[in-house]
């Protein structure tokens, strides 16, 4: 199985980054509930272990929130190999969006 790996730096404190990632995962799973089955996810401290089926394929991975960056690693089915860079790009974009501090307007 091909492996994916994405690291995104952030400027949030670690607890705020962890809350952002927990919210992102919750929202993503809710939005995707009609396309995913067998979802299992467990947070242990700053580490998420997740697995699910999508389009009949088993997918698993980890998300780890560090003080200055977030790491996502996982395995995708061989059939998704040609989309690996797109998958990593989408993950990177979602992480960056969730880890961007809220802008205040005056």
C-alpha positions as CSV (number, residue, x, y, z in Angstrom):
1,X,0.0,0.0,0.0
2,X,1.3,3.5,-0.8
3,X,2.1,5.7,2.1
4,X,1.1,9.3,2.5
5,X,2.9,11.8,4.7
6,X,2.1,15.4,5.2
7,X,3.6,17.9,7.7
8,X,2.2,21.3,8.3
9,X,3.8,23.9,10.6
10,X,1.6,26.1,12.8
11,X,1.9,29.0,15.2
12,X,-0.8,28.0,17.6
13,X,0.0,26.7,21.1
14,X,-0.3,23.0,21.2
15,X,-3.6,22.8,23.0
16,X,-5.2,25.2,20.5
17,X,-3.8,23.2,17.6
18,X,-5.1,20.0,19.1
19,X,-8.6,21.5,19.5
20,X,-8.5,22.7,15.9
21,X,-7.5,19.2,14.7
22,X,-10.2,17.5,16.8
23,X,-12.8,19.9,15.3
24,X,-11.5,19.3,11.8
25,X,-11.7,15.5,12.2
26,X,-15.2,15.7,13.7
27,X,-16.5,18.0,10.9
28,X,-14.8,16.0,8.2
29,X,-16.3,12.7,9.4
30,X,-19.8,14.3,9.7
31,X,-19.5,15.7,6.2
32,X,-18.3,12.4,4.8
33,X,-20.5,10.0,6.7
34,X,-22.4,8.9,3.6
35,X,-19.1,7.9,1.8
36,X,-17.3,6.2,4.7
37,X,-18.1,3.0,6.6
38,X,-16.5,1.2,9.5
39,X,-15.0,4.5,10.9
40,X,-12.9,3.9,14.0
41,X,-11.0,6.8,15.5
42,X,-9.3,7.2,18.9
43,X,-7.5,10.2,20.3
44,X,-4.8,9.4,22.9
45,X,-3.3,12.6,24.0
46,X,-2.1,14.4,20.9
47,X,-2.3,11.4,18.6
48,X,-5.3,10.3,16.5
49,X,-5.5,6.7,15.2
50,X,-8.1,6.4,12.4
51,X,-9.3,3.8,10.0
52,X,-12.3,3.5,7.7
53,X,-13.5,2.1,4.4
54,X,-14.0,4.4,1.4
55,X,-15.3,3.2,-1.9
56,X,-14.6,-0.4,-0.6
57,X,-11.0,0.3,0.2
58,X,-9.4,0.1,3.7
59,X,-7.7,3.3,4.7
60,X,-5.8,3.9,8.0
61,X,-3.6,6.7,9.4
62,X,-2.4,8.8,12.2
63,X,-2.5,12.5,12.9
64,X,-0.1,13.8,15.5
65,X,-0.2,17.3,16.9
66,X,3.2,18.6,17.9
67,X,4.1,22.0,19.5
68,X,5.0,23.6,16.1
69,X,3.6,21.2,13.5
70,X,1.0,18.6,12.7
71,X,2.0,15.3,11.0
72,X,-0.4,13.1,9.1
73,X,0.7,9.7,7.9
74,X,-1.3,6.9,6.5
75,X,-1.7,4.2,3.9
76,X,-3.9,4.4,0.9
77,X,-4.9,1.6,-1.5
78,X,-2.8,0.8,-4.5
79,X,-5.7,1.9,-6.7
80,X,-5.3,5.4,-5.3
81,X,-1.6,5.6,-6.0
82,X,-2.0,7.9,-9.0
83,X,-4.0,10.3,-6.8
84,X,-1.4,10.3,-4.0
85,X,-0.2,13.9,-4.6
86,X,-3.8,15.2,-4.9
87,X,-4.7,13.4,-1.6
88,X,-1.7,14.8,0.1
89,X,-2.4,18.3,-1.3
90,X,-6.0,18.2,0.0
91,X,-4.9,17.1,3.4
92,X,-2.3,19.8,3.5
93,X,-4.8,22.5,2.5
94,X,-7.4,21.3,5.1
95,X,-4.7,21.3,7.8
96,X,-3.4,24.8,6.9
97,X,-6.9,26.2,6.9
98,X,-7.7,24.7,10.3
99,X,-4.4,25.8,11.8
100,X,-4.6,29.4,10.6
101,X,-5.2,31.7,13.6
102,X,-8.5,33.6,13.4
103,X,-8.1,37.1,12.0
104,X,-9.8,39.8,13.9
105,X,-11.1,42.9,12.2
106,X,-11.4,46.3,13.9
